[in-house]
Amino acid sequence: MTERQRRRQGEDGAAQCRQGNLPAREAATLQRWEEIDLYGRLQARGEKCPRFILHDGPPFSQGSIHVGHMLNKLLKDFIIKFRAMQGYRTPFVPGWDTHALAIEIQAIQSLPLDRTTIPALLLRRRCAALARLHCTVQRKQFRRLGILGDWRYPYLTLYPEYEAAVLGAFRALVANGLVYRALKPVHWCATCVTALAETEIAEDEHRVQSAHVAFPVHVRPQELCPHIPSELMAVVIVLERPWMLPGVVALAVHPEATYVLVSDAQDAEGFVYLVAQGQMEEFICAAEMKAPQIIAHVTGAALQTMQLRHPLTQQRLPILAENEAPAARGTGIHPVAPDHQAEDFALAARHGLGPVQPIDATGFFV
């Protein structure tokens, strides 16, 4: 279809709409439904009929509705009306989620408010007032779509009775021993100073310079090159996100993989580096070794007794031999940073290693 044909089709549709006076007829129909209390009459007619309940997840009370709200509500309204015509009683109680982070952000930006100085109770009250305002706006818009429901008595998650019901359910969970206290990795927004859900994460591509980092050996297996002083030995990793370095609590190797001690014969100081055999050539190239030589081979399982020193904090770090350790690029040795990666958090927890928490709530290193 050409652009002219599409334009002509749109003009024909608009003309038909004007001829049928559909906007006015639609408004009149909705007004009549309101006057005769169509929703109430449908519920009264089906009082003794089997009930059909559609549990509708409440939208956030933030701004006006958009096409996603419209599609969601209309599809559900089609189902409810269809079931009503089949003879079911179809009560529908609309509601709103008034505890969203988006509401708080909008309140801070639109009022405007200073998060760092406003008392928490006053901020909650301002957010509640804004949420109620948007509930009124959205209710009018949903009713304009012809959606039937008990719009006079909706539920809001900020109602005390709703919050009391949530606390009652939580109390039952506590009473049944299903609630415990522990650490858990969550996404955190340093700007909003709050946790984020998976659906609230927006990712952008960001190029960073990766870094080779050497962890000096503190304790090593006695049989591993006893003629070389420990202070000349180091285990090398590649950090694709160098800011993770303060949060590294261990290094992980695969117990069945082979690792090599490699040095540069032209290095006057005689430093020796441990890397995976499969990534040795890549490391030699990155380290610009002129006369590389392999000093020894060792399996990952034999490295479990080795202890390292953190290059920044000088803390002692273990080497973990783990079959389920994430695949490590660069040198084949995986840095375990539980503060930055969920899989690392789980790996560290299995070995009793807690997070370091080097970053505060506002995103600054402490």
C-alpha positions as CSV (number, residue, x, y, z in Angstrom):
1,M,0.0,0.0,0.0
2,T,1.4,3.4,-1.0
3,E,1.6,6.4,1.4
4,R,-1.2,8.1,-0.5
5,Q,-3.5,5.0,-0.1
6,R,-2.7,4.9,3.6
7,R,-3.5,8.6,4.0
8,R,-6.7,8.2,2.0
9,Q,-7.7,5.2,4.1
10,G,-7.1,7.2,7.3
11,E,-9.2,10.1,6.0
12,D,-12.0,7.7,5.1
13,G,-12.0,6.2,8.6
14,A,-12.1,9.6,10.2
15,A,-15.0,10.6,7.9
16,Q,-17.0,7.5,8.8
17,C,-16.3,8.1,12.5
18,R,-17.6,11.7,12.1
19,Q,-20.7,10.5,10.2
20,G,-21.5,8.0,12.9
21,N,-20.8,10.6,15.6
22,L,-18.9,7.8,17.4
23,P,-17.1,10.0,20.0
24,A,-20.4,11.5,21.2
25,R,-22.2,8.2,21.1
26,E,-19.4,6.5,23.0
27,A,-19.5,9.1,25.8
28,A,-23.3,8.9,26.0
29,T,-23.1,5.1,26.3
30,L,-20.6,5.3,29.1
31,Q,-22.7,7.9,30.9
32,R,-25.8,5.7,30.6
33,W,-23.8,2.7,32.1
34,E,-23.0,5.0,35.0
35,E,-26.6,6.2,35.5
36,I,-28.1,2.7,35.5
37,D,-25.2,1.3,37.6
38,L,-24.5,-1.4,35.0
39,Y,-21.8,-3.0,37.1
40,G,-23.9,-3.2,40.2
41,R,-26.9,-4.6,38.3
42,L,-24.7,-7.3,36.8
43,Q,-23.4,-8.3,40.2
44,A,-27.0,-8.3,41.6
45,R,-28.2,-10.5,38.8
46,G,-25.5,-13.0,39.3
47,E,-25.7,-13.1,43.1
48,K,-26.7,-16.8,43.2
49,C,-24.5,-17.7,40.2
50,P,-21.1,-19.3,40.4
51,R,-18.4,-16.7,40.7
52,F,-15.6,-16.0,38.3
53,I,-12.7,-14.1,39.8
54,L,-9.9,-12.5,37.8
55,H,-7.1,-11.3,40.0
56,D,-5.7,-8.2,38.4
57,G,-2.1,-7.1,39.3
58,P,-2.4,-3.5,40.2
59,P,-0.6,-0.9,38.2
60,F,1.7,1.7,39.7
61,S,-0.1,5.0,40.5
62,Q,2.4,7.0,38.5
63,G,1.3,9.5,35.9
64,S,-1.3,8.9,33.2
65,I,-2.0,5.5,31.7
66,H,-0.1,4.4,28.6
67,V,-0.8,1.9,25.9
68,G,0.5,-1.0,28.0
69,H,-2.1,-0.1,30.7
70,M,-4.8,0.1,28.1
71,L,-4.0,-3.2,26.5
72,N,-3.8,-5.0,29.9
73,K,-7.0,-3.6,31.3
74,L,-9.1,-4.0,28.1
75,L,-8.1,-7.6,27.6
76,K,-9.0,-8.5,31.1
77,D,-12.3,-6.5,30.8
78,F,-13.2,-8.5,27.7
79,I,-12.8,-11.7,29.7
80,I,-14.9,-10.5,32.6
81,K,-17.7,-9.3,30.4
82,F,-17.7,-12.5,28.4
83,R,-18.0,-14.5,31.6
84,A,-20.8,-12.2,32.8
85,M,-22.7,-13.0,29.6
86,Q,-22.1,-16.7,30.3
87,G,-24.0,-16.4,33.6
88,Y,-21.2,-16.0,36.1
89,R,-21.0,-13.4,38.8
90,T,-17.9,-11.4,38.0
91,P,-16.9,-9.0,40.8
92,F,-13.9,-6.9,39.8
93,V,-12.2,-4.7,42.4
94,P,-9.6,-2.4,40.8
95,G,-6.5,-1.3,42.7
96,W,-3.2,0.4,42.6
97,D,0.3,-0.3,43.8
98,T,1.3,2.9,45.6
99,H,4.7,1.7,47.0
100,A,6.7,2.0,43.8
101,L,10.2,3.5,43.6
102,A,9.0,5.4,40.5
103,I,6.5,7.3,42.6
104,E,9.2,8.3,45.0
105,I,11.5,9.5,42.2
106,Q,8.6,11.4,40.6
107,A,7.8,13.1,43.9
108,I,11.4,14.1,44.4
109,Q,11.7,15.5,40.9
110,S,8.3,17.2,40.5
111,L,7.7,18.8,43.9
112,P,10.8,19.1,44.1
113,L,12.4,17.6,47.2
114,D,15.9,17.1,48.6
115,R,16.3,13.5,49.5
116,T,19.2,14.2,51.7
117,T,17.5,16.7,54.0
118,I,13.8,15.9,54.0
119,P,12.6,13.8,56.9
120,A,11.7,10.2,55.9
121,L,8.1,10.5,57.3
122,L,7.5,13.8,55.4
123,L,8.8,12.2,52.2
124,R,6.4,9.2,52.6
125,R,3.5,11.6,53.1
126,R,4.4,13.6,50.0
127,C,4.7,10.3,48.0
128,A,1.3,9.1,49.3
129,A,-0.4,12.4,48.3
130,L,1.1,12.1,44.8
131,A,0.1,8.5,44.5
132,R,-3.5,9.3,45.5
133,L,-3.6,12.0,42.9
134,H,-2.5,9.7,40.2
135,C,-5.0,7.1,41.3
136,T,-7.8,9.6,40.7
137,V,-6.3,10.5,37.2
138,Q,-5.9,6.8,36.2
139,R,-9.4,5.8,37.5
140,K,-11.0,8.5,35.3
141,Q,-9.0,7.2,32.3
142,F,-9.8,3.6,32.9
143,R,-13.5,4.3,33.2
144,R,-13.3,6.3,30.0
145,L,-12.2,3.0,28.3
146,G,-15.5,1.4,29.4
147,I,-13.9,-0.9,31.9
148,L,-16.5,-2.2,34.4
149,G,-15.6,-2.5,38.1
150,D,-16.2,-1.3,41.6
151,W,-14.5,2.0,40.9
152,R,-16.1,3.7,44.0
153,Y,-14.3,1.4,46.4
154,P,-10.9,0.4,44.9
155,Y,-8.0,-0.8,47.0
156,L,-4.7,1.0,47.4
157,T,-1.7,-0.7,48.9
158,L,-1.2,2.3,51.2
159,Y,-4.5,1.6,52.9
160,P,-3.9,0.6,56.6
161,E,-6.1,-2.5,56.2
162,Y,-4.1,-3.6,53.2
163,E,-0.8,-3.1,55.0
164,A,-2.2,-4.9,58.0
165,A,-3.1,-7.9,55.8
166,V,0.5,-7.9,54.5
167,L,1.9,-7.9,58.0
168,G,-0.5,-10.6,59.0
169,A,0.8,-12.8,56.2
170,F,4.4,-12.0,57.1
171,R,3.6,-13.0,60.7
172,A,2.3,-16.4,59.6
173,L,5.6,-16.9,57.6
174,V,7.6,-16.1,60.7
175,A,5.5,-18.3,62.9
176,N,6.2,-21.2,60.5
177,G,9.9,-20.7,60.6
178,L,10.1,-19.6,56.9
179,V,11.8,-16.3,57.6
180,Y,15.5,-16.0,58.3
181,R,18.2,-13.3,58.2
182,A,21.0,-13.6,55.7
183,L,22.9,-11.6,53.1
184,K,21.7,-11.6,49.5
185,P,23.0,-10.0,46.4
186,V,20.7,-7.4,44.9
187,H,20.9,-4.8,42.3
188,W,21.5,-1.3,43.8
189,C,21.0,2.1,42.4
190,A,23.5,4.6,43.9
191,T,21.5,7.5,42.5
192,C,18.2,6.5,44.1
193,V,19.9,4.9,47.0
194,T,17.7,1.8,46.9
195,A,17.5,-1.8,45.7
196,L,16.3,-2.4,42.1
197,A,14.3,-5.2,40.6
198,E,15.5,-7.1,37.5
199,T,13.0,-5.2,35.4
200,E,14.3,-1.9,36.5
201,I,17.8,-2.5,35.2
202,A,18.9,-0.7,32.0
203,E,22.3,-1.6,30.6
204,D,24.5,0.5,28.4
205,E,27.7,-0.7,26.6
206,H,30.7,0.6,28.4
207,R,34.3,0.1,27.3
208,V,37.0,-0.3,30.0
209,Q,40.6,-1.3,30.1
210,S,41.1,-4.7,31.5
211,A,44.0,-5.3,33.9
212,H,46.4,-8.2,34.7
213,V,46.8,-8.4,38.4
214,A,49.4,-10.4,40.3
215,F,48.5,-11.8,43.7
216,P,51.8,-12.6,45.6
217,V,52.0,-16.1,47.1
218,H,52.1,-16.2,50.9
219,V,51.8,-20.0,51.5
220,R,52.4,-22.7,48.9
221,P,52.5,-26.5,48.7
222,Q,56.0,-27.6,49.9
223,E,56.5,-29.7,46.7
224,L,55.9,-26.8,44.4
225,C,59.3,-25.5,43.3
226,P,60.9,-25.4,46.7
227,H,64.0,-23.8,45.2
228,I,62.1,-20.6,44.3
229,P,61.4,-18.1,47.1
230,S,57.7,-17.5,47.7
231,E,58.2,-13.8,47.4
232,L,59.1,-14.2,43.7
233,M,55.9,-16.2,43.0
234,A,52.5,-14.8,42.1
235,V,49.1,-16.0,40.7
236,V,47.8,-13.8,37.9
237,I,44.2,-13.0,37.0
238,V,42.6,-10.7,34.4
239,L,40.0,-8.2,35.7
240,E,37.8,-7.1,32.9
241,R,36.2,-4.7,35.4
242,P,39.2,-3.4,37.4
243,W,37.0,-1.7,40.0
244,M,36.2,-5.2,41.4
245,L,39.7,-5.6,42.7
246,P,39.0,-4.3,46.3
247,G,36.2,-6.8,46.6
248,V,38.1,-10.0,45.6
249,V,38.1,-12.4,48.5
250,A,39.6,-15.5,46.8
251,L,40.7,-17.0,43.5
252,A,39.0,-20.0,41.9
253,V,40.6,-22.8,39.8
254,H,39.2,-26.0,38.3
255,P,40.6,-29.0,40.3
256,E,41.2,-31.1,37.1
257,A,42.8,-28.3,35.0
258,T,46.5,-28.0,34.5
259,Y,48.3,-24.8,35.5
260,V,51.9,-23.8,34.8
261,L,54.6,-21.7,36.5
262,V,56.1,-19.5,33.8
263,S,58.9,-17.0,33.9
264,D,61.0,-14.9,31.6
265,A,64.6,-16.0,31.5
266,Q,65.7,-12.4,30.7
267,D,63.9,-11.1,33.9
268,A,66.7,-10.2,36.2
269,E,64.5,-10.4,39.3
270,G,63.3,-13.9,38.4
271,F,59.6,-13.5,39.0
272,V,57.4,-16.6,38.4
273,Y,53.7,-16.5,37.5
274,L,51.0,-19.1,37.8
275,V,48.5,-19.3,34.9
276,A,46.4,-21.9,33.2
277,Q,48.2,-24.0,30.7
278,G,45.6,-23.3,28.0
279,Q,46.0,-19.5,28.4
280,M,49.8,-19.4,28.8
281,E,50.5,-18.1,25.3
282,E,48.0,-15.3,25.8
283,F,49.6,-14.3,29.1
284,I,53.2,-14.5,27.7
285,C,52.1,-12.1,24.9
286,A,50.4,-9.7,27.3
287,A,53.4,-9.7,29.7
288,E,55.8,-9.2,26.8
289,M,58.1,-12.0,27.9
290,K,61.2,-12.2,25.7
291,A,62.4,-15.6,26.7
292,P,59.4,-17.4,28.4
293,Q,60.1,-20.8,30.1
294,I,57.9,-23.2,32.0
295,I,59.2,-24.0,35.5
296,A,56.6,-26.5,36.6
297,H,53.1,-28.0,36.0
298,V,50.5,-28.4,38.7
299,T,46.8,-29.4,38.9
300,G,44.2,-27.2,40.3
301,A,43.5,-29.6,43.1
302,A,47.1,-29.3,44.3
303,L,46.6,-25.5,44.8
304,Q,44.0,-25.7,47.5
305,T,46.5,-25.3,50.3
306,M,48.0,-22.1,48.7
307,Q,47.4,-18.8,50.2
308,L,47.9,-15.4,48.6
309,R,48.2,-11.8,49.6
310,H,45.7,-9.2,48.3
311,P,47.9,-6.6,46.4
312,L,45.9,-3.7,47.9
313,T,44.8,-4.8,51.4
314,Q,47.5,-7.4,52.1
315,Q,44.8,-9.7,53.4
316,R,45.3,-13.5,53.0
317,L,43.2,-15.0,50.3
318,P,42.6,-18.7,49.6
319,I,42.5,-20.6,46.3
320,L,39.3,-22.5,45.8
321,A,39.3,-25.6,43.7
322,E,35.7,-25.7,42.3
323,N,34.2,-27.7,39.5
324,E,31.4,-25.1,39.3
325,A,33.6,-22.1,39.2
326,P,32.7,-19.7,36.4
327,A,34.9,-20.0,33.3
328,A,37.7,-17.5,33.6
329,R,39.1,-15.7,30.6
330,G,42.6,-14.2,30.4
331,T,44.7,-16.5,32.6
332,G,42.1,-19.2,33.4
333,I,42.0,-18.2,37.0
334,H,38.7,-16.7,38.3
335,P,38.6,-13.8,40.7
336,V,35.9,-14.3,43.3
337,A,34.2,-11.0,44.0
338,P,30.9,-11.6,45.9
339,D,30.1,-7.9,46.1
340,H,29.9,-7.6,42.4
341,Q,28.5,-10.9,40.9
342,A,25.7,-13.1,42.2
343,E,27.5,-16.3,41.1
344,D,30.6,-15.2,43.1
345,F,28.4,-14.5,46.1
346,A,27.1,-18.1,46.0
347,L,30.6,-19.5,45.5
348,A,32.1,-17.5,48.4
349,A,29.2,-18.4,50.7
350,R,29.9,-22.1,50.2
351,H,33.3,-21.6,51.6
352,G,32.3,-19.3,54.4
353,L,33.7,-16.2,52.7
354,G,31.5,-13.1,53.2
355,P,31.4,-10.0,51.0
356,V,33.9,-7.1,51.7
357,Q,31.3,-4.3,50.9
358,P,33.9,-1.8,49.7
359,I,31.3,0.5,48.2
360,D,28.8,2.6,50.3
361,A,25.2,3.2,49.5
362,T,26.0,6.2,47.3
363,G,28.4,4.3,45.1
364,F,31.7,5.6,46.6
365,F,34.6,3.3,47.7
366,V,35.1,3.4,51.4
